[in-house]
Amino acid sequence: MNHQTRIEPEHRGGGRYTFNWYCSCHAKGYGHRSKGAAQSSANAHLKREGGH
Ligand SMILES: [Zn+2]
C-alpha cells in the first residue's frame, strides 16, 4: 500500500480553522489545531504503516 498524505485546512467559522489530513490509503485525521499538529499526526500514521 502506498501512503501519501496531504493536509487541508477546514474553516470552522469566526476566522478559525482546523486542519485535517488524508492519506492515499483512505486513513484520515480530523480537527487538529494547527498545520504542524496535523503534520505530526500524519507522520505518525506513515511511521505506523511503513514501519515493517
Ligand atoms: Zn496511509
mmCIF file of the protein (N, C-alpha, C, O) and its ligand, coordinates in Angstrom:
data_MODEL
# 
_entry.id   MODEL 
# 
loop_
_entity.id 
_entity.type 
_entity.pdbx_number_of_molecules 
1 polymer     1 
2 non-polymer 1 
# 
_entity_poly.entity_id                      1 
_entity_poly.type                           'polypeptide(L)' 
_entity_poly.nstd_linkage                   no 
_entity_poly.nstd_monomer                   no 
_entity_poly.pdbx_seq_one_letter_code       MNHQTRIEPEHRGGGRYTFNWYCSCHAKGYGHRSKGAAQSSANAHLKREGGH 
_entity_poly.pdbx_seq_one_letter_code_can   MNHQTRIEPEHRGGGRYTFNWYCSCHAKGYGHRSKGAAQSSANAHLKREGGH 
_entity_poly.pdbx_strand_id                 A 
# 
loop_
_entity_poly_seq.entity_id 
_entity_poly_seq.num 
_entity_poly_seq.mon_id 
_entity_poly_seq.hetero 
1 1  MET n 
1 2  ASN n 
1 3  HIS n 
1 4  GLN n 
1 5  THR n 
1 6  ARG n 
1 7  ILE n 
1 8  GLU n 
1 9  PRO n 
1 10 GLU n 
1 11 HIS n 
1 12 ARG n 
1 13 GLY n 
1 14 GLY n 
1 15 GLY n 
1 16 ARG n 
1 17 TYR n 
1 18 THR n 
1 19 PHE n 
1 20 ASN n 
1 21 TRP n 
1 22 TYR n 
1 23 CYS n 
1 24 SER n 
1 25 CYS n 
1 26 HIS n 
1 27 ALA n 
1 28 LYS n 
1 29 GLY n 
1 30 TYR n 
1 31 GLY n 
1 32 HIS n 
1 33 ARG n 
1 34 SER n 
1 35 LYS n 
1 36 GLY n 
1 37 ALA n 
1 38 ALA n 
1 39 GLN n 
1 40 SER n 
1 41 SER n 
1 42 ALA n 
1 43 ASN n 
1 44 ALA n 
1 45 HIS n 
1 46 LEU n 
1 47 LYS n 
1 48 ARG n 
1 49 GLU n 
1 50 GLY n 
1 51 GLY n 
1 52 HIS n 
# 
loop_
_struct_asym.id 
_struct_asym.entity_id 
A 1 
B 2 
# 
loop_
_chem_comp.id 
_chem_comp.type 
_chem_comp.mon_nstd_flag 
ALA 'L-peptide linking' y 
ARG 'L-peptide linking' y 
ASN 'L-peptide linking' y 
CYS 'L-peptide linking' y 
GLN 'L-peptide linking' y 
GLU 'L-peptide linking' y 
GLY 'peptide linking'   y 
HIS 'L-peptide linking' y 
ILE 'L-peptide linking' y 
LEU 'L-peptide linking' y 
LYS 'L-peptide linking' y 
MET 'L-peptide linking' y 
PHE 'L-peptide linking' y 
PRO 'L-peptide linking' y 
SER 'L-peptide linking' y 
THR 'L-peptide linking' y 
TRP 'L-peptide linking' y 
TYR 'L-peptide linking' y 
ZN  non-polymer         . 
# 
_pdbx_entity_nonpoly.entity_id   2 
_pdbx_entity_nonpoly.name        ? 
_pdbx_entity_nonpoly.comp_id     ZN 
# 
_pdbx_nonpoly_scheme.asym_id         B 
_pdbx_nonpoly_scheme.entity_id       2 
_pdbx_nonpoly_scheme.mon_id          ZN 
_pdbx_nonpoly_scheme.ndb_seq_num     1 
_pdbx_nonpoly_scheme.pdb_seq_num     101 
_pdbx_nonpoly_scheme.auth_seq_num    101 
_pdbx_nonpoly_scheme.pdb_mon_id      ZN 
_pdbx_nonpoly_scheme.auth_mon_id     ZN 
_pdbx_nonpoly_scheme.pdb_strand_id   A 
_pdbx_nonpoly_scheme.pdb_ins_code    . 
# 
loop_
_atom_site.group_PDB 
_atom_site.id 
_atom_site.type_symbol 
_atom_site.label_atom_id 
_atom_site.label_alt_id 
_atom_site.label_comp_id 
_atom_site.label_asym_id 
_atom_site.label_entity_id 
_atom_site.label_seq_id 
_atom_site.pdbx_PDB_ins_code 
_atom_site.Cartn_x 
_atom_site.Cartn_y 
_atom_site.Cartn_z 
_atom_site.occupancy 
_atom_site.B_iso_or_equiv 
_atom_site.pdbx_formal_charge 
_atom_site.auth_seq_id 
_atom_site.auth_comp_id 
_atom_site.auth_asym_id 
_atom_site.auth_atom_id 
_atom_site.pdbx_PDB_model_num 
ATOM   1   N  N  . MET A 1 1  ? 0.851   -1.205 0.000  1.00 0.00 ? 1   MET A N  1 
ATOM   2   C  CA . MET A 1 1  ? 0.000   0.000  0.000  1.00 0.00 ? 1   MET A CA 1 
ATOM   3   C  C  . MET A 1 1  ? 0.877   1.242  0.000  1.00 0.00 ? 1   MET A C  1 
ATOM   4   O  O  . MET A 1 1  ? 1.832   1.356  0.769  1.00 0.00 ? 1   MET A O  1 
ATOM   5   N  N  . ASN A 1 2  ? 0.533   2.150  -0.865 1.00 0.00 ? 2   ASN A N  1 
ATOM   6   C  CA . ASN A 1 2  ? 1.240   3.428  -0.918 1.00 0.00 ? 2   ASN A CA 1 
ATOM   7   C  C  . ASN A 1 2  ? 0.576   4.417  0.051  1.00 0.00 ? 2   ASN A C  1 
ATOM   8   O  O  . ASN A 1 2  ? -0.648  4.461  0.178  1.00 0.00 ? 2   ASN A O  1 
ATOM   9   N  N  . HIS A 1 3  ? 1.397   5.184  0.710  1.00 0.00 ? 3   HIS A N  1 
ATOM   10  C  CA . HIS A 1 3  ? 0.869   6.174  1.646  1.00 0.00 ? 3   HIS A CA 1 
ATOM   11  C  C  . HIS A 1 3  ? 1.361   7.560  1.279  1.00 0.00 ? 3   HIS A C  1 
ATOM   12  O  O  . HIS A 1 3  ? 2.546   7.873  1.399  1.00 0.00 ? 3   HIS A O  1 
ATOM   13  N  N  . GLN A 1 4  ? 0.445   8.368  0.836  1.00 0.00 ? 4   GLN A N  1 
ATOM   14  C  CA . GLN A 1 4  ? 0.777   9.763  0.570  1.00 0.00 ? 4   GLN A CA 1 
ATOM   15  C  C  . GLN A 1 4  ? -0.239  10.625 1.302  1.00 0.00 ? 4   GLN A C  1 
ATOM   16  O  O  . GLN A 1 4  ? -1.443  10.530 1.062  1.00 0.00 ? 4   GLN A O  1 
ATOM   17  N  N  . THR A 1 5  ? 0.254   11.450 2.179  1.00 0.00 ? 5   THR A N  1 
ATOM   18  C  CA . THR A 1 5  ? -0.655  12.274 2.969  1.00 0.00 ? 5   THR A CA 1 
ATOM   19  C  C  . THR A 1 5  ? -0.696  13.696 2.429  1.00 0.00 ? 5   THR A C  1 
ATOM   20  O  O  . THR A 1 5  ? 0.276   14.207 1.873  1.00 0.00 ? 5   THR A O  1 
ATOM   21  N  N  . ARG A 1 6  ? -1.848  14.311 2.611  1.00 0.00 ? 6   ARG A N  1 
ATOM   22  C  CA . ARG A 1 6  ? -1.977  15.736 2.331  1.00 0.00 ? 6   ARG A CA 1 
ATOM   23  C  C  . ARG A 1 6  ? -2.764  16.372 3.474  1.00 0.00 ? 6   ARG A C  1 
ATOM   24  O  O  . ARG A 1 6  ? -3.559  15.719 4.149  1.00 0.00 ? 6   ARG A O  1 
ATOM   25  N  N  . ILE A 1 7  ? -2.522  17.636 3.662  1.00 0.00 ? 7   ILE A N  1 
ATOM   26  C  CA . ILE A 1 7  ? -3.166  18.361 4.761  1.00 0.00 ? 7   ILE A CA 1 
ATOM   27  C  C  . ILE A 1 7  ? -4.024  19.458 4.182  1.00 0.00 ? 7   ILE A C  1 
ATOM   28  O  O  . ILE A 1 7  ? -3.594  20.210 3.307  1.00 0.00 ? 7   ILE A O  1 
ATOM   29  N  N  . GLU A 1 8  ? -5.250  19.542 4.681  1.00 0.00 ? 8   GLU A N  1 
ATOM   30  C  CA . GLU A 1 8  ? -6.161  20.578 4.205  1.00 0.00 ? 8   GLU A CA 1 
ATOM   31  C  C  . GLU A 1 8  ? -6.771  21.319 5.390  1.00 0.00 ? 8   GLU A C  1 
ATOM   32  O  O  . GLU A 1 8  ? -7.185  20.697 6.368  1.00 0.00 ? 8   GLU A O  1 
ATOM   33  N  N  . PRO A 1 9  ? -6.828  22.646 5.304  1.00 0.00 ? 9   PRO A N  1 
ATOM   34  C  CA . PRO A 1 9  ? -7.490  23.418 6.345  1.00 0.00 ? 9   PRO A CA 1 
ATOM   35  C  C  . PRO A 1 9  ? -9.003  23.319 6.195  1.00 0.00 ? 9   PRO A C  1 
ATOM   36  O  O  . PRO A 1 9  ? -9.525  23.190 5.088  1.00 0.00 ? 9   PRO A O  1 
ATOM   37  N  N  . GLU A 1 10 ? -9.690  23.380 7.317  1.00 0.00 ? 10  GLU A N  1 
ATOM   38  C  CA . GLU A 1 10 ? -11.141 23.371 7.296  1.00 0.00 ? 10  GLU A CA 1 
ATOM   39  C  C  . GLU A 1 10 ? -11.641 24.582 8.068  1.00 0.00 ? 10  GLU A C  1 
ATOM   40  O  O  . GLU A 1 10 ? -11.320 24.763 9.243  1.00 0.00 ? 10  GLU A O  1 
ATOM   41  N  N  . HIS A 1 11 ? -12.424 25.398 7.399  1.00 0.00 ? 11  HIS A N  1 
ATOM   42  C  CA . HIS A 1 11 ? -12.917 26.624 8.016  1.00 0.00 ? 11  HIS A CA 1 
ATOM   43  C  C  . HIS A 1 11 ? -14.002 26.288 9.019  1.00 0.00 ? 11  HIS A C  1 
ATOM   44  O  O  . HIS A 1 11 ? -14.987 25.636 8.674  1.00 0.00 ? 11  HIS A O  1 
ATOM   45  N  N  . ARG A 1 12 ? -13.832 26.730 10.260 1.00 0.00 ? 12  ARG A N  1 
ATOM   46  C  CA . ARG A 1 12 ? -14.782 26.400 11.313 1.00 0.00 ? 12  ARG A CA 1 
ATOM   47  C  C  . ARG A 1 12 ? -15.663 27.577 11.697 1.00 0.00 ? 12  ARG A C  1 
ATOM   48  O  O  . ARG A 1 12 ? -16.438 27.485 12.650 1.00 0.00 ? 12  ARG A O  1 
ATOM   49  N  N  . GLY A 1 13 ? -15.553 28.696 10.959 1.00 0.00 ? 13  GLY A N  1 
ATOM   50  C  CA . GLY A 1 13 ? -16.335 29.879 11.306 1.00 0.00 ? 13  GLY A CA 1 
ATOM   51  C  C  . GLY A 1 13 ? -15.559 30.790 12.243 1.00 0.00 ? 13  GLY A C  1 
ATOM   52  O  O  . GLY A 1 13 ? -14.683 30.353 12.989 1.00 0.00 ? 13  GLY A O  1 
ATOM   53  N  N  . GLY A 1 14 ? -15.908 32.068 12.181 1.00 0.00 ? 14  GLY A N  1 
ATOM   54  C  CA . GLY A 1 14 ? -15.267 33.027 13.056 1.00 0.00 ? 14  GLY A CA 1 
ATOM   55  C  C  . GLY A 1 14 ? -13.781 33.190 12.796 1.00 0.00 ? 14  GLY A C  1 
ATOM   56  O  O  . GLY A 1 14 ? -13.032 33.605 13.681 1.00 0.00 ? 14  GLY A O  1 
ATOM   57  N  N  . GLY A 1 15 ? -13.361 32.870 11.603 1.00 0.00 ? 15  GLY A N  1 
ATOM   58  C  CA . GLY A 1 15 ? -11.953 33.021 11.267 1.00 0.00 ? 15  GLY A CA 1 
ATOM   59  C  C  . GLY A 1 15 ? -11.068 31.914 11.797 1.00 0.00 ? 15  GLY A C  1 
ATOM   60  O  O  . GLY A 1 15 ? -9.844  31.997 11.701 1.00 0.00 ? 15  GLY A O  1 
ATOM   61  N  N  . ARG A 1 16 ? -11.674 30.877 12.356 1.00 0.00 ? 16  ARG A N  1 
ATOM   62  C  CA . ARG A 1 16 ? -10.877 29.772 12.903 1.00 0.00 ? 16  ARG A CA 1 
ATOM   63  C  C  . ARG A 1 16 ? -10.828 28.621 11.910 1.00 0.00 ? 16  ARG A C  1 
ATOM   64  O  O  . ARG A 1 16 ? -11.759 28.380 11.142 1.00 0.00 ? 16  ARG A O  1 
ATOM   65  N  N  . TYR A 1 17 ? -9.722  27.937 11.961 1.00 0.00 ? 17  TYR A N  1 
ATOM   66  C  CA . TYR A 1 17 ? -9.530  26.780 11.096 1.00 0.00 ? 17  TYR A CA 1 
ATOM   67  C  C  . TYR A 1 17 ? -9.049  25.606 11.926 1.00 0.00 ? 17  TYR A C  1 
ATOM   68  O  O  . TYR A 1 17 ? -8.343  25.769 12.921 1.00 0.00 ? 17  TYR A O  1 
ATOM   69  N  N  . THR A 1 18 ? -9.446  24.425 11.494 1.00 0.00 ? 18  THR A N  1 
ATOM   70  C  CA . THR A 1 18 ? -8.756  23.232 11.959 1.00 0.00 ? 18  THR A CA 1 
ATOM   71  C  C  . THR A 1 18 ? -8.113  22.590 10.742 1.00 0.00 ? 18  THR A C  1 
ATOM   72  O  O  . THR A 1 18 ? -8.388  22.978 9.606  1.00 0.00 ? 18  THR A O  1 
ATOM   73  N  N  . PHE A 1 19 ? -7.279  21.632 10.977 1.00 0.00 ? 19  PHE A N  1 
ATOM   74  C  CA . PHE A 1 19 ? -6.531  21.003 9.887  1.00 0.00 ? 19  PHE A CA 1 
ATOM   75  C  C  . PHE A 1 19 ? -6.778  19.509 9.903  1.00 0.00 ? 19  PHE A C  1 
ATOM   76  O  O  . PHE A 1 19 ? -6.683  18.847 10.937 1.00 0.00 ? 19  PHE A O  1 
ATOM   77  N  N  . ASN A 1 20 ? -7.094  19.007 8.741  1.00 0.00 ? 20  ASN A N  1 
ATOM   78  C  CA . ASN A 1 20 ? -7.328  17.576 8.552  1.00 0.00 ? 20  ASN A CA 1 
ATOM   79  C  C  . ASN A 1 20 ? -6.238  17.003 7.662  1.00 0.00 ? 20  ASN A C  1 
ATOM   80  O  O  . ASN A 1 20 ? -5.711  17.691 6.787  1.00 0.00 ? 20  ASN A O  1 
ATOM   81  N  N  . TRP A 1 21 ? -5.904  15.738 7.891  1.00 0.00 ? 21  TRP A N  1 
ATOM   82  C  CA . TRP A 1 21 ? -5.005  15.084 6.943  1.00 0.00 ? 21  TRP A CA 1 
ATOM   83  C  C  . TRP A 1 21 ? -5.702  13.874 6.347  1.00 0.00 ? 21  TRP A C  1 
ATOM   84  O  O  . TRP A 1 21 ? -6.540  13.224 6.971  1.00 0.00 ? 21  TRP A O  1 
ATOM   85  N  N  . TYR A 1 22 ? -5.317  13.609 5.121  1.00 0.00 ? 22  TYR A N  1 
ATOM   86  C  CA . TYR A 1 22 ? -5.881  12.495 4.362  1.00 0.00 ? 22  TYR A CA 1 
ATOM   87  C  C  . TYR A 1 22 ? -4.741  11.702 3.759  1.00 0.00 ? 22  TYR A C  1 
ATOM   88  O  O  . TYR A 1 22 ? -3.773  12.278 3.262  1.00 0.00 ? 22  TYR A O  1 
ATOM   89  N  N  . CYS A 1 23 ? -4.849  10.394 3.798  1.00 0.00 ? 23  CYS A N  1 
ATOM   90  C  CA . CYS A 1 23 ? -3.826  9.542  3.195  1.00 0.00 ? 23  CYS A CA 1 
ATOM   91  C  C  . CYS A 1 23 ? -4.410  8.835  1.985  1.00 0.00 ? 23  CYS A C  1 
ATOM   92  O  O  . CYS A 1 23 ? -5.616  8.608  1.897  1.00 0.00 ? 23  CYS A O  1 
ATOM   93  N  N  . SER A 1 24 ? -3.530  8.494  1.056  1.00 0.00 ? 24  SER A N  1 
ATOM   94  C  CA . SER A 1 24 ? -3.968  7.771  -0.142 1.00 0.00 ? 24  SER A CA 1 
ATOM   95  C  C  . SER A 1 24 ? -4.531  6.395  0.189  1.00 0.00 ? 24  SER A C  1 
ATOM   96  O  O  . SER A 1 24 ? -5.213  5.793  -0.642 1.00 0.00 ? 24  SER A O  1 
ATOM   97  N  N  . CYS A 1 25 ? -4.257  5.886  1.392  1.00 0.00 ? 25  CYS A N  1 
ATOM   98  C  CA . CYS A 1 25 ? -4.842  4.603  1.814  1.00 0.00 ? 25  CYS A CA 1 
ATOM   99  C  C  . CYS A 1 25 ? -6.204  4.788  2.470  1.00 0.00 ? 25  CYS A C  1 
ATOM   100 O  O  . CYS A 1 25 ? -6.782  3.828  2.980  1.00 0.00 ? 25  CYS A O  1 
ATOM   101 N  N  . HIS A 1 26 ? -6.720  6.015  2.460  1.00 0.00 ? 26  HIS A N  1 
ATOM   102 C  CA . HIS A 1 26 ? -8.036  6.380  2.981  1.00 0.00 ? 26  HIS A CA 1 
ATOM   103 C  C  . HIS A 1 26 ? -8.065  6.577  4.490  1.00 0.00 ? 26  HIS A C  1 
ATOM   104 O  O  . HIS A 1 26 ? -9.128  6.806  5.067  1.00 0.00 ? 26  HIS A O  1 
ATOM   105 N  N  . ALA A 1 27 ? -6.911  6.489  5.126  1.00 0.00 ? 27  ALA A N  1 
ATOM   106 C  CA . ALA A 1 27 ? -6.849  6.910  6.530  1.00 0.00 ? 27  ALA A CA 1 
ATOM   107 C  C  . ALA A 1 27 ? -6.961  8.427  6.584  1.00 0.00 ? 27  ALA A C  1 
ATOM   108 O  O  . ALA A 1 27 ? -6.625  9.120  5.623  1.00 0.00 ? 27  ALA A O  1 
ATOM   109 N  N  . LYS A 1 28 ? -7.432  8.929  7.710  1.00 0.00 ? 28  LYS A N  1 
ATOM   110 C  CA . LYS A 1 28 ? -7.528  10.374 7.852  1.00 0.00 ? 28  LYS A CA 1 
ATOM   111 C  C  . LYS A 1 28 ? -7.566  10.770 9.315  1.00 0.00 ? 28  LYS A C  1 
ATOM   112 O  O  . LYS A 1 28 ? -7.859  9.962  10.196 1.00 0.00 ? 28  LYS A O  1 
ATOM   113 N  N  . GLY A 1 29 ? -7.260  12.039 9.546  1.00 0.00 ? 29  GLY A N  1 
ATOM   114 C  CA . GLY A 1 29 ? -7.305  12.567 10.899 1.00 0.00 ? 29  GLY A CA 1 
ATOM   115 C  C  . GLY A 1 29 ? -7.907  13.956 10.858 1.00 0.00 ? 29  GLY A C  1 
ATOM   116 O  O  . GLY A 1 29 ? -7.518  14.790 10.041 1.00 0.00 ? 29  GLY A O  1 
ATOM   117 N  N  . TYR A 1 30 ? -8.859  14.199 11.746 1.00 0.00 ? 30  TYR A N  1 
ATOM   118 C  CA . TYR A 1 30 ? -9.602  15.464 11.707 1.00 0.00 ? 30  TYR A CA 1 
ATOM   119 C  C  . TYR A 1 30 ? -9.298  16.330 12.927 1.00 0.00 ? 30  TYR A C  1 
ATOM   120 O  O  . TYR A 1 30 ? -8.901  15.836 13.983 1.00 0.00 ? 30  TYR A O  1 
ATOM   121 N  N  . GLY A 1 31 ? -9.492  17.608 12.755 1.00 0.00 ? 31  GLY A N  1 
ATOM   122 C  CA . GLY A 1 31 ? -9.666  18.518 13.872 1.00 0.00 ? 31  GLY A CA 1 
ATOM   123 C  C  . GLY A 1 31 ? -8.401  18.963 14.571 1.00 0.00 ? 31  GLY A C  1 
ATOM   124 O  O  . GLY A 1 31 ? -8.445  19.348 15.739 1.00 0.00 ? 31  GLY A O  1 
ATOM   125 N  N  . HIS A 1 32 ? -7.274  18.919 13.881 1.00 0.00 ? 32  HIS A N  1 
ATOM   126 C  CA . HIS A 1 32 ? -6.035  19.372 14.512 1.00 0.00 ? 32  HIS A CA 1 
ATOM   127 C  C  . HIS A 1 32 ? -5.994  20.898 14.574 1.00 0.00 ? 32  HIS A C  1 
ATOM   128 O  O  . HIS A 1 32 ? -6.459  21.591 13.670 1.00 0.00 ? 32  HIS A O  1 
ATOM   129 N  N  . ARG A 1 33 ? -5.438  21.382 15.640 1.00 0.00 ? 33  ARG A N  1 
ATOM   130 C  CA . ARG A 1 33 ? -5.485  22.828 15.880 1.00 0.00 ? 33  ARG A CA 1 
ATOM   131 C  C  . ARG A 1 33 ? -4.488  23.604 15.057 1.00 0.00 ? 33  ARG A C  1 
ATOM   132 O  O  . ARG A 1 33 ? -4.640  24.814 14.884 1.00 0.00 ? 33  ARG A O  1 
ATOM   133 N  N  . SER A 1 34 ? -3.495  22.953 14.555 1.00 0.00 ? 34  SER A N  1 
ATOM   134 C  CA . SER A 1 34 ? -2.503  23.641 13.733 1.00 0.00 ? 34  SER A CA 1 
ATOM   135 C  C  . SER A 1 34 ? -2.070  22.717 12.616 1.00 0.00 ? 34  SER A C  1 
ATOM   136 O  O  . SER A 1 34 ? -2.246  21.501 12.683 1.00 0.00 ? 34  SER A O  1 
ATOM   137 N  N  . LYS A 1 35 ? -1.502  23.320 11.592 1.00 0.00 ? 35  LYS A N  1 
ATOM   138 C  CA . LYS A 1 35 ? -0.993  22.516 10.495 1.00 0.00 ? 35  LYS A CA 1 
ATOM   139 C  C  . LYS A 1 35 ? 0.124   21.597 10.974 1.00 0.00 ? 35  LYS A C  1 
ATOM   140 O  O  . LYS A 1 35 ? 0.248   20.458 10.524 1.00 0.00 ? 35  LYS A O  1 
ATOM   141 N  N  . GLY A 1 36 ? 0.937   22.113 11.898 1.00 0.00 ? 36  GLY A N  1 
ATOM   142 C  CA . GLY A 1 36 ? 2.021   21.300 12.447 1.00 0.00 ? 36  GLY A CA 1 
ATOM   143 C  C  . GLY A 1 36 ? 1.508   20.073 13.181 1.00 0.00 ? 36  GLY A C  1 
ATOM   144 O  O  . GLY A 1 36 ? 2.083   18.989 13.080 1.00 0.00 ? 36  GLY A O  1 
ATOM   145 N  N  . ALA A 1 37 ? 0.403   20.258 13.933 1.00 0.00 ? 37  ALA A N  1 
ATOM   146 C  CA . ALA A 1 37 ? -0.179  19.128 14.657 1.00 0.00 ? 37  ALA A CA 1 
ATOM   147 C  C  . ALA A 1 37 ? -0.723  18.090 13.687 1.00 0.00 ? 37  ALA A C  1 
ATOM   148 O  O  . ALA A 1 37 ? -0.563  16.888 13.899 1.00 0.00 ? 37  ALA A O  1 
ATOM   149 N  N  . ALA A 1 38 ? -1.364  18.556 12.623 1.00 0.00 ? 38  ALA A N  1 
ATOM   150 C  CA . ALA A 1 38 ? -1.864  17.635 11.611 1.00 0.00 ? 38  ALA A CA 1 
ATOM   151 C  C  . ALA A 1 38 ? -0.707  16.894 10.939 1.00 0.00 ? 38  ALA A C  1 
ATOM   152 O  O  . ALA A 1 38 ? -0.787  15.697 10.663 1.00 0.00 ? 38  ALA A O  1 
ATOM   153 N  N  . GLN A 1 39 ? 0.361   17.637 10.686 1.00 0.00 ? 39  GLN A N  1 
ATOM   154 C  CA . GLN A 1 39 ? 1.516   17.016 10.030 1.00 0.00 ? 39  GLN A CA 1 
ATOM   155 C  C  . GLN A 1 39 ? 2.131   15.927 10.905 1.00 0.00 ? 39  GLN A C  1 
ATOM   156 O  O  . GLN A 1 39 ? 2.498   14.860 10.411 1.00 0.00 ? 39  GLN A O  1 
ATOM   157 N  N  . SER A 1 40 ? 2.241   16.198 12.195 1.00 0.00 ? 40  SER A N  1 
ATOM   158 C  CA . SER A 1 40 ? 2.862   15.199 13.063 1.00 0.00 ? 40  SER A CA 1 
ATOM   159 C  C  . SER A 1 40 ? 1.963   13.974 13.215 1.00 0.00 ? 40  SER A C  1 
ATOM   160 O  O  . SER A 1 40 ? 2.449   12.850 13.339 1.00 0.00 ? 40  SER A O  1 
ATOM   161 N  N  . SER A 1 41 ? 0.650   14.202 13.205 1.00 0.00 ? 41  SER A N  1 
ATOM   162 C  CA . SER A 1 41 ? -0.274  13.076 13.250 1.00 0.00 ? 41  SER A CA 1 
ATOM   163 C  C  . SER A 1 41 ? -0.178  12.239 11.972 1.00 0.00 ? 41  SER A C  1 
ATOM   164 O  O  . SER A 1 41 ? -0.193  11.009 12.016 1.00 0.00 ? 41  SER A O  1 
ATOM   165 N  N  . ALA A 1 42 ? -0.080  12.928 10.840 1.00 0.00 ? 42  ALA A N  1 
ATOM   166 C  CA . ALA A 1 42 ? 0.078   12.224 9.564  1.00 0.00 ? 42  ALA A CA 1 
ATOM   167 C  C  . ALA A 1 42 ? 1.395   11.452 9.544  1.00 0.00 ? 42  ALA A C  1 
ATOM   168 O  O  . ALA A 1 42 ? 1.461   10.325 9.055  1.00 0.00 ? 42  ALA A O  1 
ATOM   169 N  N  . ASN A 1 43 ? 2.434   12.073 10.080 1.00 0.00 ? 43  ASN A N  1 
ATOM   170 C  CA . ASN A 1 43 ? 3.731   11.393 10.128 1.00 0.00 ? 43  ASN A CA 1 
ATOM   171 C  C  . ASN A 1 43 ? 3.674   10.142 10.999 1.00 0.00 ? 43  ASN A C  1 
ATOM   172 O  O  . ASN A 1 43 ? 4.297   9.128  10.685 1.00 0.00 ? 43  ASN A O  1 
ATOM   173 N  N  . ALA A 1 44 ? 2.920   10.222 12.097 1.00 0.00 ? 44  ALA A N  1 
ATOM   174 C  CA . ALA A 1 44 ? 2.755   9.064  12.967 1.00 0.00 ? 44  ALA A CA 1 
ATOM   175 C  C  . ALA A 1 44 ? 2.062   7.929  12.213 1.00 0.00 ? 44  ALA A C  1 
ATOM   176 O  O  . ALA A 1 44 ? 2.410   6.761  12.384 1.00 0.00 ? 44  ALA A O  1 
ATOM   177 N  N  . HIS A 1 45 ? 1.095   8.274  11.393 1.00 0.00 ? 45  HIS A N  1 
ATOM   178 C  CA . HIS A 1 45 ? 0.427   7.274  10.556 1.00 0.00 ? 45  HIS A CA 1 
ATOM   179 C  C  . HIS A 1 45 ? 1.429   6.629  9.597  1.00 0.00 ? 45  HIS A C  1 
ATOM   180 O  O  . HIS A 1 45 ? 1.467   5.407  9.457  1.00 0.00 ? 45  HIS A O  1 
ATOM   181 N  N  . LEU A 1 46 ? 2.225   7.448  8.951  1.00 0.00 ? 46  LEU A N  1 
ATOM   182 C  CA . LEU A 1 46 ? 3.210   6.935  7.990  1.00 0.00 ? 46  LEU A CA 1 
ATOM   183 C  C  . LEU A 1 46 ? 4.196   6.016  8.681  1.00 0.00 ? 46  LEU A C  1 
ATOM   184 O  O  . LEU A 1 46 ? 4.568   4.971  8.148  1.00 0.00 ? 46  LEU A O  1 
ATOM   185 N  N  . LYS A 1 47 ? 4.616   6.413  9.874  1.00 0.00 ? 47  LYS A N  1 
ATOM   186 C  CA . LYS A 1 47 ? 5.578   5.613  10.616 1.00 0.00 ? 47  LYS A CA 1 
ATOM   187 C  C  . LYS A 1 47 ? 4.960   4.274  11.014 1.00 0.00 ? 47  LYS A C  1 
ATOM   188 O  O  . LYS A 1 47 ? 5.600   3.226  10.927 1.00 0.00 ? 47  LYS A O  1 
ATOM   189 N  N  . ARG A 1 48 ? 3.708   4.333  11.450 1.00 0.00 ? 48  ARG A N  1 
ATOM   190 C  CA . ARG A 1 48 ? 2.995   3.132  11.858 1.00 0.00 ? 48  ARG A CA 1 
ATOM   191 C  C  . ARG A 1 48 ? 2.838   2.175  10.683 1.00 0.00 ? 48  ARG A C  1 
ATOM   192 O  O  . ARG A 1 48 ? 3.064   0.971  10.804 1.00 0.00 ? 48  ARG A O  1 
ATOM   193 N  N  . GLU A 1 49 ? 2.447   2.737  9.549  1.00 0.00 ? 49  GLU A N  1 
ATOM   194 C  CA . GLU A 1 49 ? 2.150   1.886  8.390  1.00 0.00 ? 49  GLU A CA 1 
ATOM   195 C  C  . GLU A 1 49 ? 3.403   1.436  7.660  1.00 0.00 ? 49  GLU A C  1 
ATOM   196 O  O  . GLU A 1 49 ? 3.420   0.386  7.017  1.00 0.00 ? 49  GLU A O  1 
ATOM   197 N  N  . GLY A 1 50 ? 4.454   2.243  7.766  1.00 0.00 ? 50  GLY A N  1 
ATOM   198 C  CA . GLY A 1 50 ? 5.660   1.942  7.000  1.00 0.00 ? 50  GLY A CA 1 
ATOM   199 C  C  . GLY A 1 50 ? 6.749   1.285  7.816  1.00 0.00 ? 50  GLY A C  1 
ATOM   200 O  O  . GLY A 1 50 ? 7.854   1.065  7.320  1.00 0.00 ? 50  GLY A O  1 
ATOM   201 N  N  . GLY A 1 51 ? 6.448   0.970  9.066  1.00 0.00 ? 51  GLY A N  1 
ATOM   202 C  CA . GLY A 1 51 ? 7.496   0.538  9.961  1.00 0.00 ? 51  GLY A CA 1 
ATOM   203 C  C  . GLY A 1 51 ? 7.868   -0.933 9.909  1.00 0.00 ? 51  GLY A C  1 
ATOM   204 O  O  . GLY A 1 51 ? 8.614   -1.406 10.767 1.00 0.00 ? 51  GLY A O  1 
ATOM   205 N  N  . HIS A 1 52 ? 7.366   -1.668 8.924  1.00 0.00 ? 52  HIS A N  1 
ATOM   206 C  CA . HIS A 1 52 ? 7.644   -3.102 8.920  1.00 0.00 ? 52  HIS A CA 1 
ATOM   207 C  C  . HIS A 1 52 ? 8.748   -3.469 7.963  1.00 0.00 ? 52  HIS A C  1 
ATOM   208 O  O  . HIS A 1 52 ? 9.099   -4.643 7.847  1.00 0.00 ? 52  HIS A O  1 
HETATM 209 ZN ZN . ZN  B 2 .  ? -1.828  5.564  4.795  1.00 0.00 2 101 ZN  A ZN 1 
# 
